Amino acid sequence: MSTVEKIVAYVQEHRNEYLEVLEKTVNFESYIYGVKEIKNKCGFFLEEKFRDLGFETWRVDGGESGTHICGRYGKGAKKIFLLGHYDTVFPTGTTEQRPFRIQDDKAYGPGIFDMKGGIVNFYMAVKALKNLECFPENTQLTFFFSCDEEGGSLTSKHIIEEMAKEADVCLCAEPGHKGEGYITIERYGRDVITVEAKGVAAHAGNNPQINPLVELSRQALYIHENCRDDNMLYASIVSFHGGEPGPTAATPEAGYFIVDIRYRGEERGKKAAEIYQSLKPTIEGMELKVLGGVEKPALVQGEYSKEAIDRTVAIIEEMGYEYRPVCLGGGSDGNFTSGVGCPTIDGLGPNGEFLHNPKEYILITTIPQRVGLVAELIRTL
């Protein structure tokens, strides 16, 4: 029996323990905009579980967002960074309405797929390696479990980037898609910009000529039409502001709109930036300002990540599955680690479906294989 087969068998034998830890983790409320003291209970529970495995742990204050949980295990030269988040998009009280439950081969609950199940994957992978006495002596693990990923990682981004710079590879516990063999190989980058226009407030009956809403409409259409490359680059105008909400005889002095831009690969990101950074007023006397920029760089793979990718493919195929790489439009904290040049394997959470949805679930039957993949990456990278 190969090592990865032993790990899969171990997790299968300890499936009930996995589900017990998962149930407790899911049933702790951790809404991204919830009360800090309530969210902390989830983070502190996870900290305790990893401390039980022998991790040295510490906390980083995330302000009103909550508390980030960090840990370190081992003293080896090979440094692997485990990355996850325990906050969810579900308002406080959701777990009282629909707590963790199992039906047939599926487990349900708020945040179970995105991404509490992924963090429990990390926990069980390390426990299996230790109990099977095959944890690699040359490896040091660090982890960072964020409390604010769903809100844009405002207090965690720079911490993640600094920890990734010290690592040889990052394993990210984002959802693992619907079926065996899947990992997230790429993610789109995201820029968020605000375009502001300032004109001259005027009576609508006097044929005003420096109307910021006209300027903004032209600029929005220009961005929409030019920040576009089929499904590889696209811009969405997500909000438009200016003037009074009802009928009025006045044109406003100023207004603004917000754009969400998604792109696959760095070059398309550069193209988008060149477009919005070079905007010029089309109306004489109008002031135009562009604020914002890169929110998450694209998660890309290159020669620097070849070893990690090749090893991932080999493990998946050794377990008897087809390697299925996926590129996603949504971002993760793995975008930050990739952005600083750390090889990143994303989408290592359980198999499942419907993240950010009341129907969210994970497949219980594939838990041993998903944990086995994580454990074998830790053991052999």
C-alpha positions in Angstrom: 0.0 0.0 0.0 1.4 3.4 -1.0 1.7 6.3 1.5 -1.2 8.2 -0.1 -3.4 5.1 0.1 -2.5 4.7 3.8 -3.5 8.4 4.3 -6.8 7.9 2.4 -7.5 4.8 4.5 -6.7 6.6 7.7 -9.1 9.5 6.9 -11.8 7.0 5.9 -11.4 5.2 9.3 -11.5 8.6 11.1 -14.3 10.1 9.0 -16.6 10.6 12.1 -13.9 12.6 13.8 -13.5 14.8 10.6 -17.3 15.3 10.6 -17.4 16.2 14.3 -14.8 18.9 13.9 -16.5 20.1 10.8 -19.9 20.3 12.5 -18.5 22.4 15.4 -16.7 24.7 13.0 -19.7 25.2 10.8 -22.0 25.8 13.7 -19.9 28.7 15.0 -21.3 31.9 13.5 -18.7 33.8 11.6 -20.5 36.3 9.4 -18.0 38.7 7.7 -19.8 41.7 9.1 -20.8 40.1 12.4 -19.9 41.0 15.9 -16.2 40.4 16.6 -16.6 38.5 19.8 -19.0 36.1 18.1 -16.7 35.5 15.1 -13.7 35.0 17.4 -15.3 31.8 18.8 -14.9 30.1 15.5 -11.3 31.3 15.0 -10.3 30.4 18.6 -11.8 26.9 18.2 -9.7 26.3 15.1 -6.7 27.7 16.9 -7.2 25.2 19.7 -7.5 22.2 17.2 -4.3 23.1 15.5 -2.5 23.7 18.8 -3.6 20.2 19.8 -1.6 19.0 16.8 1.5 20.7 18.1 1.4 24.0 16.3 2.7 27.1 17.9 -0.1 29.6 17.3 -0.6 33.4 17.6 -3.3 35.9 16.8 -3.4 39.1 14.7 -6.1 41.7 15.5 -8.2 42.5 12.5 -10.1 45.3 14.1 -13.8 45.1 13.9 -13.5 42.3 11.4 -12.3 39.9 14.0 -9.1 38.0 14.8 -6.7 36.3 12.3 -5.3 33.0 13.5 -1.7 32.0 12.6 0.4 28.9 13.4 3.7 27.2 12.8 4.8 23.6 13.0 8.2 22.0 12.3 11.7 23.4 11.8 12.5 22.1 8.3 14.0 24.1 5.4 11.1 23.4 3.1 8.4 26.0 4.0 4.8 25.3 3.1 2.1 28.0 3.7 -1.5 26.8 4.4 -4.0 29.6 3.6 -7.7 29.8 4.5 -10.5 31.9 5.9 -13.1 31.2 8.4 -15.5 34.1 7.8 -18.6 33.5 5.7 -21.2 35.5 3.8 -24.1 34.3 5.9 -25.6 36.8 8.5 -25.4 35.9 12.2 -28.3 33.7 13.1 -28.2 31.6 9.9 -26.8 28.6 11.7 -29.7 28.6 14.1 -32.0 28.4 11.2 -30.1 25.7 9.2 -27.2 24.2 11.3 -24.9 21.5 10.1 -26.7 18.4 8.8 -26.0 15.3 6.9 -28.3 13.9 4.2 -27.3 10.9 2.2 -23.7 11.5 1.0 -23.8 15.3 1.5 -23.1 17.6 4.5 -24.8 21.0 4.6 -24.3 24.2 6.5 -23.4 27.8 6.2 -19.8 28.2 4.9 -19.2 24.4 4.8 -17.9 24.6 1.2 -16.5 28.1 1.3 -14.4 27.3 3.2 -14.6 25.8 6.6 -14.4 22.3 5.1 -11.1 23.3 3.5 -9.6 24.3 6.8 -10.7 21.0 8.3 -9.0 19.3 5.4 -5.8 20.9 6.5 -6.4 19.8 10.1 -7.1 16.2 9.1 -4.2 16.0 6.7 -1.6 17.1 9.3 -3.2 14.7 11.9 -3.0 11.8 9.5 0.7 12.5 8.6 1.6 12.7 12.3 -0.3 9.6 13.4 1.0 7.6 10.5 4.5 8.8 11.4 5.2 10.2 7.9 5.3 13.9 8.5 8.3 15.1 6.5 11.2 16.2 8.8 12.5 18.7 6.3 9.3 20.7 6.2 7.9 23.6 8.2 4.2 24.4 8.0 2.8 27.9 8.6 -0.9 28.7 8.4 -2.9 31.9 8.2 -6.7 31.7 8.7 -8.3 35.0 7.9 -11.4 36.6 9.4 -12.1 39.1 6.6 -11.6 37.4 3.2 -15.3 37.8 2.2 -15.0 41.5 2.8 -12.0 42.0 0.5 -9.1 41.0 2.9 -8.7 44.6 3.9 -6.8 43.9 7.1 -5.1 40.6 6.0 -3.8 41.2 2.5 -0.4 42.5 3.5 0.1 39.9 6.2 -0.7 37.2 3.6 1.8 38.6 1.1 4.6 38.8 3.7 4.0 35.3 4.9 3.9 34.1 1.2 7.2 35.7 0.5 8.8 33.5 3.2 7.2 30.3 1.8 8.3 27.9 -1.0 4.7 27.0 -1.9 1.2 28.0 -0.8 -1.8 25.5 -0.5 -5.1 27.3 -0.4 -8.3 25.7 1.0 -10.8 27.3 -1.3 -13.7 25.1 -2.5 -12.7 22.0 -4.5 -15.4 21.9 -7.2 -17.9 19.1 -7.9 -15.9 15.9 -8.4 -12.5 14.3 -7.9 -9.4 15.5 -9.6 -10.2 19.2 -9.6 -8.0 22.1 -8.5 -8.1 25.8 -9.2 -5.1 26.4 -11.5 -5.9 30.1 -12.3 -8.1 32.9 -11.1 -9.0 36.1 -12.8 -7.6 39.3 -11.4 -9.9 42.1 -10.2 -9.6 45.8 -10.4 -12.1 48.1 -8.7 -12.2 51.8 -9.7 -14.3 54.8 -9.0 -14.6 57.5 -11.8 -15.6 60.9 -10.4 -16.7 63.8 -12.5 -17.2 67.4 -11.3 -19.1 69.9 -13.5 -21.3 72.9 -12.7 -24.6 72.7 -10.9 -27.3 74.4 -12.9 -31.0 74.8 -13.5 -32.2 72.1 -15.9 -34.2 74.7 -17.8 -31.2 76.7 -18.7 -29.7 74.1 -21.0 -26.7 73.3 -18.7 -23.5 72.4 -20.7 -21.2 71.0 -18.0 -23.3 68.1 -16.8 -21.3 65.5 -14.9 -23.9 62.8 -15.5 -23.4 63.2 -19.3 -19.7 62.9 -18.8 -20.0 59.9 -16.6 -22.3 58.2 -19.1 -19.8 58.6 -21.9 -16.9 57.3 -19.7 -18.9 54.3 -18.5 -19.8 53.3 -22.1 -16.1 53.8 -23.1 -14.8 51.5 -20.4 -17.6 48.9 -21.0 -16.7 48.7 -24.7 -12.9 48.9 -24.5 -12.1 46.8 -21.4 -13.3 43.7 -23.2 -11.7 40.6 -24.7 -14.5 38.1 -24.9 -14.6 36.3 -21.6 -10.9 37.0 -20.9 -11.5 40.7 -19.9 -14.7 42.5 -19.1 -15.8 45.5 -17.1 -19.1 45.8 -15.2 -20.5 49.1 -14.1 -21.8 48.1 -10.7 -23.2 51.5 -9.4 -23.9 54.9 -10.7 -24.4 58.0 -8.5 -25.4 61.6 -9.0 -28.3 64.0 -8.7 -31.5 63.6 -6.7 -33.4 60.3 -6.6 -36.6 61.8 -7.9 -37.7 64.3 -10.5 -35.8 67.6 -10.2 -35.1 70.8 -12.2 -31.4 70.8 -11.3 -28.4 69.1 -12.8 -25.8 68.1 -10.1 -22.4 69.5 -9.6 -20.8 66.1 -9.3 -21.3 62.3 -9.6 -19.4 59.1 -9.8 -19.7 55.4 -10.9 -17.9 52.3 -9.7 -16.5 49.6 -12.1 -15.6 46.0 -11.3 -13.0 44.7 -13.9 -12.1 41.1 -14.3 -9.2 39.7 -16.4 -7.4 36.5 -17.0 -3.6 36.9 -16.9 -1.4 39.9 -16.2 -1.3 41.3 -19.7 -5.0 41.8 -19.9 -4.9 43.5 -16.5 -2.3 45.9 -17.8 -4.5 46.6 -20.8 -7.4 47.5 -18.6 -5.3 49.7 -16.4 -4.0 51.6 -19.4 -7.5 52.3 -20.5 -8.9 53.6 -17.2 -5.8 55.4 -16.2 -5.8 57.4 -19.5 -9.4 58.7 -19.3 -9.8 62.3 -20.3 -12.9 64.6 -20.0 -15.0 64.9 -23.2 -16.7 68.1 -22.0 -14.8 71.3 -21.7 -14.6 72.6 -18.1 -15.2 69.1 -16.7 -13.0 67.7 -13.9 -12.4 64.0 -14.1 -10.7 61.8 -11.5 -10.0 58.0 -11.4 -9.5 56.3 -8.0 -8.7 52.8 -7.1 -6.9 50.0 -9.0 -5.9 46.4 -8.4 -8.0 44.7 -5.8 -6.6 41.2 -6.5 -3.9 40.4 -9.0 -4.5 37.5 -11.4 -3.6 34.1 -10.0 -1.3 32.7 -12.7 1.1 29.8 -13.1 4.5 29.9 -14.7 7.9 28.2 -14.7 8.3 29.1 -11.0 5.3 27.0 -10.1 6.0 24.0 -12.4 7.3 21.7 -9.6 4.2 22.2 -7.4 1.8 21.7 -10.4 3.6 18.6 -11.6 3.5 17.1 -8.1 -0.2 17.9 -7.8 -1.0 16.2 -11.1 1.1 13.1 -10.2 -0.7 12.7 -6.9 -4.2 13.0 -8.5 -3.3 10.5 -11.1 -1.7 8.1 -8.5 -5.0 8.1 -6.7 -6.7 7.0 -10.0 -8.4 10.3 -11.0 -8.2 12.5 -14.0 -6.5 15.8 -13.4 -9.0 18.6 -14.0 -7.6 22.2 -13.8 -10.1 25.0 -13.5 -9.9 28.7 -14.1 -12.3 30.9 -12.1 -13.5 34.4 -12.4 -13.8 34.9 -8.6 -10.7 35.8 -6.6 -9.3 34.3 -3.4 -6.4 35.1 -1.1 -4.4 32.8 -3.3 -4.3 35.7 -5.8 -2.2 37.6 -3.3 0.3 34.7 -2.8 0.6 34.2 -6.5 1.1 37.9 -7.0 4.2 37.9 -4.9 5.7 35.0 -6.8 4.8 32.1 -4.4 3.7 28.9 -6.3 0.1 28.5 -5.3 -2.2 25.5 -5.5 -5.8 26.7 -5.0 -9.1 24.9 -4.6 -7.9 22.2 -2.2 -11.1 22.1 -0.2 -13.7 19.4 -0.2 -15.7 18.6 -3.3 -19.1 20.2 -3.3 -21.3 22.9 -4.9 -23.3 26.1 -4.4 -20.9 28.3 -2.4 -22.5 31.5 -1.1 -25.9 29.8 -1.4 -28.3 28.2 1.1 -27.9 24.9 -0.9 -24.2 24.8 -0.2 -22.9 21.3 0.5 -19.8 19.0 0.4 -19.6 15.4 -0.7 -18.7 13.2 2.2 -17.7 10.3 0.0 -14.7 12.2 -1.5 -13.4 13.6 1.8 -10.6 11.0 2.2 -9.3 11.6 -1.3 -9.3 15.4 -0.9 -7.5 15.2 2.5 -5.1 12.6 1.0 -4.2 15.1 -1.8 -3.4 17.8 0.7 -1.5 15.5 3.0 0.6 14.1 0.1 1.4 17.6 -1.1 2.7 18.5 2.3 4.7 15.3 2.5 6.3 15.3 -0.9 6.6 18.9 -2.1 
